[in-house]
Amino acid sequence: MLCPHCGTENPGTSTICSNCSESLSDSSDSPDSTDDADNIDSTDGTDSPDSETKHDEDKDSGSEVKPGNSDKPNEQTDSSTAVPDDPQVFSPPTMSPFVGDDADGSIFQPSLLSDIDYSQFNVVTDGAVADGADIPTTLKKPRSSKAIKVVGIAVLAVALCVALAGGIWFLVTSQQSSATKSEVQKLEESYRSQVDGIDVSLTEDSSRTDLLATYQDLADIQSKIDGDQAAGKFKLSDGSDDPDLVAVTSSISDKQKKIVDWFSSDYKKRLTASSFDEADSADTLDQTTIDSRISALKNLQTDIENERVIWGGNTGKGSDYSSYVNRITEQIARGNKLSKELQKKNQASAHNAEKSGQPSKKAQDKWVGTYSGMGTDGLSLEIVLGSDGSVVYREGGTKVTNGSWTGDENSAQISFGGQVSSASEPFTITSSNGGKHIAVSSDSPSWNTDYLDKQ
């Protein structure tokens, strides 16, 4: 049995279609899906041999074939020219089970329904029918223009937001950069004015105390700059320090270097003047000269230690500070060695004088006494000759040197073991008026004769 709905062949005893599950007996209540097969009734007996014969006869006579069971013979059955009252709702087109030339639908081919491939059709969910278009029209997939517009608007909105955010970020960054640069410049100008206010005008007679104070002021400013730099107060928006800061720190360094050079030059001059060279010995130097140089070296050593602030932290091995300290230490040691050699020489001279015996009675009567006056070096001088052959040499009221004397009534020789002047000793005492006024001379051309009066 053929299903009137889908055309599927079913067993004769079946009441339900095995394909569409519709009732096989309810054919009169099921409308055909096409307009050409409208109002076909299974009770007309079109499937009977009599109806087929009648159909042939009508066709041969040329009479117009009209569908059966039509209560309105004047109504046109061509659905292609009918104008629907309501908007058409499209459904997938189906193939008519009737032969194309079968105008009244009497020739029915149920097998065509089973040959339809329903997967080739798309269901139309939305869309409007164009005016004047034939029905049914070719179905098309729904366009996604609306979705494309939505996506496009969303992309445009995102792009605008990104552009706006970028502009705001650039504006804020520029303002922050300008503000940061301005703050850094103000801080740098503050330090620059402090440095410019420190005058470093150097002369040979400049005060050591003032120069040290000036150096310390510059060091304090540099220390503050280092602290602000560590705190990031000179950083620009890109994270780097402002390059103009170098000009400020360079100005500080230049002024400090001038002060250091002044002190270094002073150290060199004083060290050269107080040093002992290879020609110096106990035979060429007296005790006074040796003591004077050693004293000058010790004073220089003290100044370098007290003024070590000018070297900053550069006081280690190999530094200028270390070099000065080592050279001064070596010179002091050399002076002490020469002093000991001279003392040994003087002791030997005194010992030889003692062996020669005490002055004669006439010499004692003439020369024993105290003589005083002003020496040629501008210092007060006093010489005391004792009857036991001893002599005391007082210079400047503070320096006292002990020695010995020998001689006769014509002259006397006094010696201090080189303590007064190793190059000029022994000294010779002569007098032209019986010893009341004496002259203290020497064979050394470097000695200037002193004239003293007896007390």
Secondary structure as the mmCIF struct_conf table of DSSP 4:
data_model
#
loop_
_struct_conf.conf_type_id
_struct_conf.id
_struct_conf.beg_label_comp_id
_struct_conf.beg_label_asym_id
_struct_conf.beg_label_seq_id
_struct_conf.end_label_comp_id
_struct_conf.end_label_asym_id
_struct_conf.end_label_seq_id
STRN STRN1 LEU A 2 LEU A 2
TURN_TY1_P TURN_TY1_P1 PRO A 4 CYS A 6
STRN STRN2 GLU A 9 GLU A 9
TURN_TY1_P TURN_TY1_P2 GLY A 12 THR A 13
BEND BEND1 THR A 15 THR A 15
STRN STRN3 ILE A 16 ILE A 16
TURN_TY1_P TURN_TY1_P3 SER A 18 CYS A 20
STRN STRN4 SER A 23 SER A 23
TURN_TY1_P TURN_TY1_P4 LEU A 24 SER A 25
HELX_RH_3T_P HELX_RH_3T_P1 SER A 27 ASP A 29
BEND BEND2 SER A 30 SER A 30
HELX_LH_PP_P HELX_LH_PP_P1 PRO A 31 ASP A 32
BEND BEND3 SER A 33 THR A 34
HELX_RH_3T_P HELX_RH_3T_P2 ASP A 35 ALA A 37
TURN_TY1_P TURN_TY1_P5 ASP A 38 ASN A 39
HELX_RH_3T_P HELX_RH_3T_P3 SER A 42 ASP A 44
TURN_TY1_P TURN_TY1_P6 THR A 46 ASP A 47
BEND BEND4 SER A 48 SER A 48
HELX_RH_AL_P HELX_RH_AL_P1 PRO A 49 SER A 61
TURN_TY1_P TURN_TY1_P7 GLY A 62 GLY A 62
HELX_LH_PP_P HELX_LH_PP_P2 SER A 63 VAL A 65
TURN_TY1_P TURN_TY1_P8 GLY A 68 ASN A 69
BEND BEND5 ASP A 71 ASP A 71
TURN_TY1_P TURN_TY1_P9 PRO A 73 ASN A 74
BEND BEND6 GLU A 75 GLU A 75
HELX_RH_3T_P HELX_RH_3T_P4 SER A 79 THR A 81
BEND BEND7 ASP A 85 ASP A 86
BEND BEND8 PRO A 97 PRO A 97
STRN STRN5 PHE A 98 PHE A 98
TURN_TY1_P TURN_TY1_P10 GLY A 100 ASP A 101
TURN_TY1_P TURN_TY1_P11 ALA A 103 ASP A 104
BEND BEND9 GLY A 105 GLY A 105
BEND BEND10 ILE A 107 ILE A 107
STRN STRN6 PHE A 108 PHE A 108
TURN_TY1_P TURN_TY1_P12 PRO A 110 PRO A 110
HELX_RH_AL_P HELX_RH_AL_P2 SER A 111 SER A 114
TURN_TY1_P TURN_TY1_P13 ASP A 115 ASP A 115
HELX_RH_3T_P HELX_RH_3T_P5 TYR A 118 GLN A 120
BEND BEND11 ASP A 126 ASP A 126
HELX_LH_PP_P HELX_LH_PP_P3 VAL A 129 ALA A 130
TURN_TY1_P TURN_TY1_P14 ASP A 131 GLY A 132
BEND BEND12 ILE A 135 PRO A 136
HELX_LH_PP_P HELX_LH_PP_P4 THR A 137 LEU A 139
HELX_LH_PP_P HELX_LH_PP_P5 LYS A 141 ARG A 143
HELX_RH_AL_P HELX_RH_AL_P3 SER A 145 ASP A 196
TURN_TY1_P TURN_TY1_P15 GLY A 197 GLY A 197
BEND BEND13 ILE A 198 ILE A 198
TURN_TY1_P TURN_TY1_P16 GLU A 204 ASP A 205
HELX_RH_AL_P HELX_RH_AL_P4 ARG A 208 ALA A 230
TURN_TY1_P TURN_TY1_P17 ALA A 231 PHE A 234
STRN STRN7 LYS A 235 LYS A 235
TURN_TY1_P TURN_TY1_P18 SER A 237 ASP A 238
BEND BEND14 GLY A 239 SER A 240
STRN STRN8 ASP A 241 ASP A 241
HELX_LH_PP_P HELX_LH_PP_P6 ASP A 242 ASP A 242
TURN_TY1_P TURN_TY1_P19 PRO A 243 ASP A 244
HELX_RH_AL_P HELX_RH_AL_P5 LEU A 245 SER A 274
TURN_TY1_P TURN_TY1_P20 GLU A 278 ALA A 279
TURN_TY1_P TURN_TY1_P21 ALA A 282 THR A 284
HELX_RH_AL_P HELX_RH_AL_P6 GLN A 287 ASN A 306
TURN_TY1_P TURN_TY1_P22 GLU A 307 GLU A 307
HELX_RH_3T_P HELX_RH_3T_P6 ARG A 308 TRP A 311
TURN_TY1_P TURN_TY1_P23 GLY A 312 GLY A 313
BEND BEND15 GLY A 316 GLY A 316
TURN_TY1_P TURN_TY1_P24 LYS A 317 GLY A 318
BEND BEND16 SER A 319 SER A 319
HELX_RH_AL_P HELX_RH_AL_P7 ASP A 320 LYS A 355
TURN_TY1_P TURN_TY1_P25 SER A 356 SER A 356
HELX_LH_PP_P HELX_LH_PP_P7 GLN A 358 SER A 360
HELX_RH_AL_P HELX_RH_AL_P8 LYS A 361 TRP A 367
STRN STRN9 GLY A 369 MET A 374
TURN_TY1_P TURN_TY1_P26 THR A 376 ASP A 377
BEND BEND17 GLY A 378 LEU A 379
STRN STRN10 SER A 380 LEU A 385
TURN_TY1_P TURN_TY1_P27 SER A 387 ASP A 388
BEND BEND18 GLY A 389 GLY A 389
STRN STRN11 SER A 390 GLU A 395
TURN_TY1_P TURN_TY1_P28 GLY A 396 THR A 398
STRN STRN12 LYS A 399 GLY A 407
BEND BEND19 GLU A 409 ASN A 410
STRN STRN13 ALA A 412 SER A 415
TURN_TY1_P TURN_TY1_P29 GLY A 417 SER A 424
HELX_LH_PP_P HELX_LH_PP_P8 GLU A 425 GLU A 425
BEND BEND20 PRO A 426 PRO A 426
STRN STRN14 PHE A 427 SER A 431
BEND BEND21 SER A 432 ASN A 433
TURN_TY1_P TURN_TY1_P30 GLY A 434 GLY A 435
BEND BEND22 LYS A 436 LYS A 436
STRN STRN15 HIS A 437 SER A 441
BEND BEND23 ASP A 443 SER A 444
TURN_TY1_P TURN_TY1_P31 PRO A 445 SER A 446
HELX_LH_PP_P HELX_LH_PP_P9 TRP A 447 THR A 449
STRN STRN16 ASP A 450 LYS A 454
#
